[in-house]
Amino acid sequence: MWSFITGRQHYGDVYQQIYNAYPELPYIGIYRLFGEPAILLRSSEMIKEVMIRNFQHFQDNVLWVNPERDPVVTCNPFIAKGEKWRTMRNELVPIFTPNKVKSSFPHIENVCRKLMAHVNENMKTNCFEAKDLFSKYTLDVIASSAYGLDGQTFTNTNSDFTTLVEHIFMPNPYSLLDSVVLLFSPTLGNLIKYTYFPKNVANWLHSIIMNILSLRLDKEEKEETKCLEKIEHSDFIQWLIENKRKQNEPVDKATIVGHCSTFLLEGFETSSSLMAFALYQYAINPLEQQKVLNEIDEVLKRYDGKLCYEALQEMSYLEATMYETLRLHAPMMALLKHCTKSFELPAQHRGGQSFWVPEGMVCIVPVKAVHYDPDIYANPLSFQPERFMDDKDKRPPCSFLGFGEGPRMCPGGRFGLAQSKAGIVSVLSKYSVHVADKAQGKPLKIAPTTFLTAAENGIWIKFKERA
């Protein structure tokens, strides 16, 4: 792990090297940082054993967050430990059903108009950092669809969403330390008093969500008392409130604030990265881009040029390009499962001995290594969206991990895809995308220090108006 700890190689690349070195083994014993023994899972069957079949033995994800310093993010289903993750997930799943995502679409459509206005206004300079552009878009979508607020990310450079949140996960001088704390060492985290959710952002979010809840809950009480007509809200906060009432349970404001932190961090970051990397892939693969443009034109023509949820559902090639983008640029290059109940792995080879995974040991699912395995994906370095149309049923189980797998699979994936598709369709219905002049001849470089996949020097693109 020396090349990782010195900032020269991403932890996902380290795991990929080990994965490639032992093609005949279903799993490999390794030492992570600080001499910690761990198991690197290699075969799809072993990954399925840990993530699905015997999930009860590997219930927790490894992301070391101190619940006393970071109480808000312990509601995040990816981070929550023990049985709490199940409770938190069950509260979120009902607001990400297809019908609810469709109900959210007016929020998304409104922000798409803001995105296009911003792009149109900046066509004179015509040099966009894609991650920055789409972070503004996804932050505005989350502000509107989750909280019922105007994020003002395109119009106000000093908006709270822009100044406080937009660059949280971007490479910075402390990225390597953050990665070590989150993925390897809770002891180091306690020593430096690390917080996953910056204190100022947590305080700001707590304040605005508590204000929203107080306004809505107090108004509802007054409306019921005075028999006034109720004000209808259609956003994630309101659906959380309604779901609690349907189950005759009290509305816990602190938990809703926690869920709102999940919407903010998970909702904007992964989707904006997906959109940025997707447009980069279109820019360097013009033939694939043309197929996307043709599909957008054909489908929108059937809907009289109107962007709507139903139109997006018909864009199967666009969706395939997004899955292929996630294969090449998965948000996390490895998923770490914590053994919560000792478990017996079968022998590595015929005639060998089985291995008891002790409670507390980490099992590594090397996402990038799996996604780049030529035995699973032929020509793995090439951008081939058709893999996710014609061949998807031929792949082994657990061979695509862009949204995770098993019971802890991302609950908001459907919404993330919807907002990403909508933003991309809005832009590409008018423009084609190309590598910006300043980035010509410079290959995309992934930052080796961040725990989430990020471009070290940005993703620079330009647009050309379509005929």
Rosetta blueprint (number, residue, H / E / L):
1 M L
2 W H
3 S H
4 F H
5 I H
6 T L
7 G L
8 R L
9 Q L
10 H L
11 Y H
12 G H
13 D H
14 V H
15 Y H
16 Q H
17 Q H
18 I H
19 Y H
20 N H
21 A H
22 Y L
23 P L
24 E L
25 L L
26 P L
27 Y E
28 I E
29 G E
30 I E
31 Y E
32 R L
33 L H
34 F H
35 G H
36 E L
37 P E
38 A E
39 I E
40 L E
41 L E
42 R L
43 S L
44 S H
45 E H
46 M H
47 I H
48 K H
49 E H
50 V H
51 M H
52 I H
53 R H
54 N L
55 F H
56 Q H
57 H H
58 F L
59 Q L
60 D E
61 N E
62 V L
63 L L
64 W L
65 V L
66 N L
67 P L
68 E L
69 R L
70 D L
71 P L
72 V H
73 V H
74 T H
75 C H
76 N L
77 P L
78 F L
79 I L
80 A L
81 K L
82 G L
83 E L
84 K H
85 W H
86 R H
87 T H
88 M H
89 R H
90 N H
91 E H
92 L H
93 V H
94 P H
95 I H
96 F H
97 T L
98 P H
99 N H
100 K H
101 V H
102 K H
103 S H
104 S H
105 F H
106 P H
107 H H
108 I H
109 E H
110 N H
111 V H
112 C H
113 R H
114 K H
115 L H
116 M H
117 A H
118 H H
119 V H
120 N H
121 E H
122 N L
123 M L
124 K L
125 T L
126 N L
127 C L
128 F E
129 E E
130 A H
131 K H
132 D H
133 L H
134 F H
135 S H
136 K H
137 Y H
138 T H
139 L H
140 D H
141 V H
142 I H
143 A H
144 S H
145 S H
146 A H
147 Y H
148 G L
149 L L
150 D L
151 G L
152 Q L
153 T L
154 F L
155 T L
156 N L
157 T L
158 N L
159 S L
160 D H
161 F H
162 T H
163 T H
164 L H
165 V H
166 E L
167 H L
168 I L
169 F L
170 M L
171 P L
172 N L
173 P L
174 Y L
175 S H
176 L H
177 L H
178 D H
179 S H
180 V H
181 V H
182 L H
183 L H
184 F L
185 S L
186 P H
187 T H
188 L H
189 G H
190 N H
191 L H
192 I H
193 K L
194 Y L
195 T L
196 Y L
197 F L
198 P L
199 K H
200 N H
201 V H
202 A H
203 N H
204 W H
205 L H
206 H H
207 S H
208 I H
209 I H
210 M H
211 N H
212 I H
213 L H
214 S H
215 L H
216 R H
217 L H
218 D H
219 K H
220 E H
221 E H
222 K H
223 E H
224 E H
225 T H
226 K H
227 C L
228 L L
229 E L
230 K L
231 I L
232 E L
233 H L
234 S L
235 D L
236 F H
237 I H
238 Q H
239 W H
240 L H
241 I H
242 E H
243 N H
244 K H
245 R H
246 K H
247 Q L
248 N L
249 E L
250 P L
251 V L
252 D L
253 K H
254 A H
255 T H
256 I H
257 V H
258 G H
259 H H
260 C H
261 S H
262 T H
263 F H
264 L H
265 L H
266 E H
267 G H
268 F H
269 E H
270 T H
271 S H
272 S H
273 S H
274 L H
275 M H
276 A H
277 F H
278 A H
279 L H
280 Y H
281 Q H
282 Y H
283 A H
284 I H
285 N L
286 P H
287 L H
288 E H
289 Q H
290 Q H
291 K H
292 V H
293 L H
294 N H
295 E H
296 I H
297 D H
298 E H
299 V H
300 L H
301 K H
302 R H
303 Y L
304 D L
305 G L
306 K L
307 L L
308 C L
309 Y H
310 E H
311 A H
312 L H
313 Q H
314 E L
315 M L
316 S H
317 Y H
318 L H
319 E H
320 A H
321 T H
322 M H
323 Y H
324 E H
325 T H
326 L H
327 R H
328 L H
329 H L
330 A L
331 P L
332 M L
333 M L
334 A L
335 L E
336 L E
337 K E
338 H E
339 C L
340 T L
341 K L
342 S L
343 F E
344 E E
345 L E
346 P L
347 A L
348 Q L
349 H L
350 R L
351 G L
352 G L
353 Q L
354 S L
355 F E
356 W E
357 V E
358 P L
359 E L
360 G L
361 M L
362 V E
363 C E
364 I E
365 V E
366 P L
367 V H
368 K H
369 A H
370 V H
371 H H
372 Y L
373 D L
374 P L
375 D L
376 I L
377 Y L
378 A L
379 N L
380 P L
381 L L
382 S L
383 F L
384 Q L
385 P H
386 E H
387 R H
388 F H
389 M L
390 D L
391 D L
392 K L
393 D L
394 K L
395 R L
396 P L
397 P L
398 C L
399 S L
400 F L
401 L L
402 G L
403 F L
404 G L
405 E L
406 G H
407 P H
408 R H
409 M L
410 C L
411 P L
412 G L
413 G H
414 R H
415 F H
416 G H
417 L H
418 A H
419 Q H
420 S H
421 K H
422 A H
423 G H
424 I H
425 V H
426 S H
427 V H
428 L H
429 S L
430 K L
431 Y E
432 S E
433 V E
434 H E
435 V E
436 A L
437 D H
438 K H
439 A H
440 Q L
441 G L
442 K L
443 P L
444 L L
445 K L
446 I E
447 A L
448 P L
449 T L
450 T L
451 F L
452 L L
453 T L
454 A L
455 A E
456 E L
457 N L
458 G L
459 I L
460 W E
461 I E
462 K E
463 F E
464 K E
465 E E
466 R L
467 A L
